[in-house]
Amino acid sequence: MNLRQANEYTRRLFDTNRVKWVHEGTKPADTSAEKSVNVLIGTLSKHCAMCLNLNGCCFVEEKCPPKPLHPNCHCFCVDIPSITAKAECPIEKFTKYIFANGNSKKDLFESWGHSIMDSQYLQQEFIKQAILSYSVGDYELGLLNEYGQRVNIAITLKRKDKNGYVTFRSGWMVYPNGKIVLTTPYGRK
């Protein structure tokens, strides 16, 4: 990150409005298992699974899913002072997915000079960049369905094979209270 980018991120940390999605009277789904339960509840009750799985999720105001999500939607957003972002990036996304034999993404990462031995470095780099990007709203809204909202976050890696950098999109699932979890390490350039 250069000085200009750092100044822009600092400005956005202080000048950006943030909101928390509220679906009154229900508990936020803090895990993927709880999100799956909400999908079941959504099929068996009057509650919408999308609304249930957005409950407690935090967004930069201008990058919040549109409301209402459906007729009779009673969800709303409340202002919050900041997003204390937490990112989870399972190491298996690299060791058992990106660098799995037969995966074209393995060839791509190896063409940038990275190998399975770099999995821990990649995990930490993804976490660091995702926390910062999510906190300042440097993300794109992705798929919204009954399991919740996904966001796309740009990741920039230094090439190990030669000078330069490569930037691509990664996919994350949004959970309550500023938590995001990596779902796709490499989505597209």
VOBA-135305 format. One record per residue (C-alpha): x, y, z. Coordinates in pm, whole numbers, padded with zeros to 5 digits, always signed. Example, Ala and Ser with C-alpha at 12.3 -4.5 7.8 and 13.67 -1.06 7.14 Angstrom:
# residues 2
+01230-00450+00780
+01367-00106+00714
# end
This chain:
# residues 189
+00000+00000+00000
+00137+00338-00093
+00096+00664+00100
-00194+00785-00117
-00387+00461-00055
-00314+00477+00319
-00444+00835+00335
-00761+00737+00145
-00828+00438+00374
-00771+00655+00682
-01016+00915+00551
-01274+00645+00478
-01234+00495+00825
-01351+00825+00975
-01587+00961+00707
-01794+00655+00618
-02136+00575+00764
-02182+00217+00878
-02499+00025+00953
-02608-00299+01116
-02894-00499+00962
-03173-00578+01210
-03441-00845+01190
-03621-00777+01517
-03686-01055+01761
-03442-01309+01616
-03092-01417+01710
-02810-01346+01463
-02660-01654+01292
-02295-01660+01403
-02196-01983+01225
-02265-02154+00893
-02462-02420+01083
-02687-02150+01230
-02732-02003+00880
-02844-02348+00760
-03095-02366+01046
-03230-02026+00939
-03280-02161+00586
-03491-02442+00734
-03682-02197+00955
-03745-01983+00648
-03914-02274+00471
-04127-02367+00774
-04233-02027+00903
-04332-01676+00801
-03973-01554+00845
-03753-01500+00539
-03422-01692+00547
-03239-01402+00374
-03357-01159+00642
-03273-01403+00923
-02920-01454+00786
-02857-01081+00741
-02958-01008+01101
-02665-00845+01283
-02449-00812+00970
-02258-00485+00931
-02207-00288+00612
-02083+00045+00491
-02411+00230+00435
-02375+00278+00059
-02282-00090+00017
-02565-00241+00217
-02815-00479+00055
-03124-00285-00058
-03430-00278+00165
-03697-00403+00162
-03589-00746+00045
-03947-00856-00019
-04308-00747+00038
-04387-00722+00411
-04017-00708+00499
-03979-00547+00840
-03600-00537+00851
-03421-00209+00909
-03069-00080+00963
-02928+00109+01258
-02626+00337+01247
-02312+00208+01415
-01992+00403+01482
-01754+00153+01322
-01709-00203+01206
-01468-00408+01414
-01389-00649+01136
-01279-01004+01199
-01180-01229+00911
-01158-01608+00910
-00959-01771+00636
-00932-02149+00674
-00583-02270+00580
-00751-02558+00394
-00870-02307+00133
-00505-02308+00022
-00364-02648+00125
-00662-02856+00009
-00820-02635-00254
-00592-02385-00431
-00291-02619-00426
-00486-02942-00484
-00364-03149-00776
-00575-03103-01086
-00695-02757-00983
-00633-02491-01250
-00599-02234-00970
-00290-02423-00852
-00128-02355-01188
-00225-01989-01162
-00081-01938-00811
+00232-02132-00908
+00272-01908-01214
+00296-01618-00966
+00569-01806-00777
+00356-01934-00486
+00342-02294-00370
+00170-02495-00098
+00458-02391+00130
+00320-02034+00112
-00024-02131+00244
+00024-01973+00588
+00160-01652+00434
-00135-01640+00192
-00381-01701+00476
-00240-01411+00679
-00222-01180+00376
-00585-01251+00285
-00694-01184+00645
-00499-00856+00666
-00629-00721+00335
-00988-00841+00390
-01016-00677+00734
-00899-00343+00601
-01111-00354+00284
-01428-00464+00463
-01386-00199+00735
-01369+00090+00486
-01623-00046+00238
-01373-00143-00029
-01581-00441-00143
-01854-00527-00391
-02179-00690-00292
-02191-01043-00429
-02463-01305-00426
-02743-01259-00172
-02951-01569-00109
-03110-01761+00177
-02762-01829+00326
-02678-01459+00346
-02474-01188+00176
-02143-01251+00006
-01894-00976-00066
-01609-00967-00316
-01280-00823-00193
-00978-00746-00409
-00656-00914-00295
-00318-00794-00419
-00022-01032-00393
+00342-00969-00466
+00465-01203-00732
+00750-01427-00618
+00860-01527-00969
+00937-01172-01089
+00882-00809-00999
+00523-00696-00986
+00188-00764-00828
-00127-00947-00922
-00476-00840-00812
-00784-01059-00814
-01121-01097-00640
-01184-01322-00342
-01528-01420-00208
-01637-01382+00156
-01959-01459+00348
-02078-01185+00585
-02167-01284+00941
-02294-01072+01232
-02084-00815+01415
-01818-00757+01149
-01716-01119+01089
-01640-01234+00736
-01535-01584+00630
-01346-01670+00311
-01553-01884+00076
-01352-01846-00247
-00982-01750-00249
-00980-01678-00623
-01298-01561-00793
-01174-01367-01093
-00925-01100-01195
# end
